[in-house]
């Protein structure tokens, strides 16, 4: 006969293993009671209240039934505790997730809220996910919300806002709610369920009550039988991988959960276990990925001097196409094309994405702007610092891959040049400041249209360019002694670890000025909060490099300024560049070109390529179903193609800066 003994007291929790003995501690609110099962089932449970609020739970059964009883015991324990009024950690909220028909894409959520206050409580669904600045209206996927008191009596529920259900519970201190979530968006910001997998982004599933956000949370998962694996940054409870816990709501929704048939492998970084969950089919080498991820982790950690993780989970979605990532407290979710591993270029780009998300452990999750935490999950949270937290992280993603030895120097410098070239070829850079781009992310960055290039600048792209020039400026001013590494290290060790709060705009500038050992008022006024063109050539010269326009790559043809897409024999204008001949003459996005100088749509591209600047062409098109015709005089080419070159005779200081930047 095997005996398990459980003890509960206070609000702490730990497990110790002596054969089959475990101890768990929590506050008890009930009086003495007993629960028994027949001896034929080889299970006997006795619950008794002892002095000092200690609860002992004795469970005994035959050793031969240990495996059979394992999961049943775990669920029985939690169910007994919840049903008898005992809360696993005082004030805790517990969710139970069921997937009765995963191919229907629905999740059934049963949740118990304890200590909800008096009269009524508002149960809320977030509208956005931290790290992705767009109101995504997760409540649109909620159906069938009902609520009951602890006696099973249905309570009155009133929907008072798009994402808020008001439950009138009277004198009941605890309520049970049930609702369904439709999960059919396979991306890193939403949720998806089918018979192969279940991906949960917490903000799209877990409703909350404001008064309980700082309390602990439990999640009990009842997976379909075909799901055998779960990966998440949430801690296990009762040694059950399908039962998870979080210290508060922020931690709960900052740890995505992937369940299904996916493959996993792990590596250890200085005692910190890192799990890689690979979802979907792809031709990858798990040993190579472990070794390469280790190098990325090491390069990130070197900047700050320590790694804040106790464990970490990489969730990698191998999909048909596309890419992107979302950072979390001790995990990340990455979507990449399953062909990313097939070519050297694709694989290095994938590693850059991994580096970007891992660096966010410090940049964004710990070092952060004042506004980004604690989170308001119901409303937009505005910050002007995304150029720093996303842009500088974008600078580092390729830089870290270079430092880890994957990029050659030439390959890395090509990524630097491409980023700068992209910025300089964006007309919106002269319209929108990078701090405004950060602030307006909610209404612009994720809502691109045909005029985006003319009116906006990317805080990723320009932020990375700003990081490039500031890094060179720091190195030049301090003789190679201080760099962006120094800035990030100081922000982590002297700000985050000391005051543990976000940065104000002025504090961020102060830290930059301290590392750069100079005043940056004009720099911020012109290039961060203004729309002056960033003088990258001036800063690259500090490292003995020049950014040169490639004359041989100038367009030999005249410049129209219209981007067109040919589908079959239908030629449609998709973009018009600001101040181009097409812009000033009146051609518009969505116009369907029927001919240019009587050339059919299929021949237009080749025809225009042979026309010199100054040539006037006659364009026939259809707009809103009506035929139109205009004449446009082609202009001089304006697209900028650049190469990075070393100066012929660099100075000693230029060589010193270059070595400090590129010497790994």
Buried (B, 14 or more C-beta within 10 A) or exposed (E): EBEBBBBBBBEEBEEEEEEEEBBBBBBBEEEEEEEEEEEEEBBBBEBEBEEEBBBBBEBBBEEEBEEEBEEEBBBBBBEBBBEBBBBBBBBBBBBBBBBEEBEBBBBBBBBBBBBBEEEBBBBBBBBBBBBBBBBBEBBEBBEEBEBBBBEEEEBEBEEEEEBBBBBBBEEBBBBBBBBBBBBEBBBBBBBBBBBBBBBBBBBBBBBBBBBBBEBBBBBBBBBBEEBEBBBBBBBBBBEBEBBBBBEBBBBBBBBBBBBBEBBBEEBEBEEBEBBBBBBBEBEBEEEEBBEBBBBBBBBBBEBBEEBBBEEBBBBBBBBEEEBBBBBBBBBBBBBBBBBBBEEEEBBBBBBBBBBBBBBBBBBBBBBBBBBBBEBEBBEBBBBBBBBBBBBBBBBBBBBBBBBBEBBEEEBBBBBBBEBBBBBBBBBBBEBBBBBBBBBBBBEBBEEEEBBBBBBBBBBBBBBBBBBBBBBBBBBBBBEBEBBBBBBBBBBBBEBBBEEEEBBEBEBBBEBBBBBBEEEBEEBBEBBBBBBBEBEBBEBBBBBBBBBEEEEEEBBEBBBBBBBBEEEEEEBBBEBBBBBBBBBBBEBBBEBBBBBBBEBEBEBBEEBBEEBEBEBEBEBBBBBEEEEBEBEBBBBEBBEBBBBBEBEEEBEEBBBBBBEBBBEE
